[in-house]
């Protein structure tokens, strides 16, 4: 997992046009894809941490939800392994 220094924020827009600001916690490369865990804070959709997949659509990178449960679990496990390995150091 790549270390992030300082705060990076992104804004996502849901299907109804509502905007949410999220703090990017890190990025993770897995199986040729980029995944982004982001903190939604306590006041945005009751999200704490969400994991998005970065894909390219019409030549532009976009973030999307991970719909495959096995893929989501694998990425989640990698994030947790990384966090626990950092805590052990």
C-alpha beads as a LAMMPS data file, in Angstrom:
LAMMPS data file: protein, C-alpha beads

89 atoms
88 bonds

1 atom types
1 bond types

-500.0 500.0 xlo xhi
-500.0 500.0 ylo yhi
-500.0 500.0 zlo zhi

Masses

1 110.0

Atoms # bond

1 1 1 0.000 0.000 0.000
2 1 1 1.374 3.387 -0.902
3 1 1 2.005 5.818 1.915
4 1 1 0.181 9.115 1.696
5 1 1 1.686 12.226 3.256
6 1 1 -0.738 14.975 4.121
7 1 1 -4.421 14.913 3.387
8 1 1 -5.872 14.233 -0.038
9 1 1 -9.577 14.802 -0.497
10 1 1 -11.884 13.728 -3.292
11 1 1 -15.483 14.588 -3.991
12 1 1 -17.859 11.916 -5.210
13 1 1 -21.372 12.427 -6.513
14 1 1 -24.082 9.813 -5.999
15 1 1 -26.799 8.919 -8.497
16 1 1 -29.052 11.646 -7.081
17 1 1 -26.421 14.354 -7.524
18 1 1 -25.482 14.662 -3.847
19 1 1 -21.791 15.434 -3.309
20 1 1 -19.660 13.870 -0.574
21 1 1 -16.136 14.811 0.370
22 1 1 -13.895 11.873 1.285
23 1 1 -10.348 11.746 2.584
24 1 1 -8.138 9.374 0.593
25 1 1 -6.330 7.198 3.099
26 1 1 -4.041 5.383 0.690
27 1 1 -3.937 3.562 -2.626
28 1 1 -3.490 -0.131 -3.253
29 1 1 -2.504 -1.964 -6.426
30 1 1 -3.986 -5.447 -6.753
31 1 1 -4.371 -7.664 -9.842
32 1 1 -3.540 -4.764 -12.142
33 1 1 -6.186 -2.460 -10.647
34 1 1 -5.979 0.522 -8.311
35 1 1 -8.112 0.609 -5.161
36 1 1 -8.655 3.601 -2.924
37 1 1 -9.782 3.351 0.694
38 1 1 -11.395 6.650 1.679
39 1 1 -12.784 8.004 4.940
40 1 1 -16.221 9.553 4.681
41 1 1 -16.202 10.951 8.177
42 1 1 -19.110 10.765 10.538
43 1 1 -21.408 13.109 8.663
44 1 1 -21.416 11.715 5.140
45 1 1 -23.861 8.902 4.541
46 1 1 -22.786 7.348 7.836
47 1 1 -19.724 6.101 5.954
48 1 1 -16.614 5.445 7.884
49 1 1 -14.249 3.888 5.338
50 1 1 -15.222 2.903 1.819
51 1 1 -13.101 1.118 -0.752
52 1 1 -13.390 2.268 -4.352
53 1 1 -11.974 0.774 -7.532
54 1 1 -10.437 3.159 -10.047
55 1 1 -11.399 2.310 -13.622
56 1 1 -11.034 4.129 -16.900
57 1 1 -14.157 5.141 -18.786
58 1 1 -13.982 7.174 -22.002
59 1 1 -10.303 7.826 -21.282
60 1 1 -11.034 9.320 -17.852
61 1 1 -10.369 7.662 -14.473
62 1 1 -13.506 7.212 -12.361
63 1 1 -14.163 5.625 -8.990
64 1 1 -16.741 2.904 -8.657
65 1 1 -18.038 0.591 -5.981
66 1 1 -16.650 -2.934 -5.898
67 1 1 -19.592 -5.189 -6.676
68 1 1 -17.816 -8.562 -6.603
69 1 1 -17.811 -9.794 -2.987
70 1 1 -14.683 -11.938 -3.455
71 1 1 -12.770 -9.002 -4.949
72 1 1 -13.915 -6.694 -2.144
73 1 1 -12.921 -9.228 0.517
74 1 1 -9.476 -9.747 -1.050
75 1 1 -8.804 -5.989 -1.189
76 1 1 -10.118 -5.517 2.357
77 1 1 -7.828 -8.299 3.610
78 1 1 -4.813 -6.673 1.933
79 1 1 -5.648 -3.320 3.515
80 1 1 -6.023 -4.922 6.947
81 1 1 -2.761 -6.867 6.535
82 1 1 -0.993 -3.636 5.633
83 1 1 -2.434 -1.782 8.625
84 1 1 -1.496 -4.546 11.043
85 1 1 2.021 -4.829 9.624
86 1 1 2.475 -1.066 10.093
87 1 1 1.267 -1.340 13.705
88 1 1 3.769 -4.155 14.397
89 1 1 6.695 -1.981 13.294

Bonds

1 1 1 2
2 1 2 3
3 1 3 4
4 1 4 5
5 1 5 6
6 1 6 7
7 1 7 8
8 1 8 9
9 1 9 10
10 1 10 11
11 1 11 12
12 1 12 13
13 1 13 14
14 1 14 15
15 1 15 16
16 1 16 17
17 1 17 18
18 1 18 19
19 1 19 20
20 1 20 21
21 1 21 22
22 1 22 23
23 1 23 24
24 1 24 25
25 1 25 26
26 1 26 27
27 1 27 28
28 1 28 29
29 1 29 30
30 1 30 31
31 1 31 32
32 1 32 33
33 1 33 34
34 1 34 35
35 1 35 36
36 1 36 37
37 1 37 38
38 1 38 39
39 1 39 40
40 1 40 41
41 1 41 42
42 1 42 43
43 1 43 44
44 1 44 45
45 1 45 46
46 1 46 47
47 1 47 48
48 1 48 49
49 1 49 50
50 1 50 51
51 1 51 52
52 1 52 53
53 1 53 54
54 1 54 55
55 1 55 56
56 1 56 57
57 1 57 58
58 1 58 59
59 1 59 60
60 1 60 61
61 1 61 62
62 1 62 63
63 1 63 64
64 1 64 65
65 1 65 66
66 1 66 67
67 1 67 68
68 1 68 69
69 1 69 70
70 1 70 71
71 1 71 72
72 1 72 73
73 1 73 74
74 1 74 75
75 1 75 76
76 1 76 77
77 1 77 78
78 1 78 79
79 1 79 80
80 1 80 81
81 1 81 82
82 1 82 83
83 1 83 84
84 1 84 85
85 1 85 86
86 1 86 87
87 1 87 88
88 1 88 89
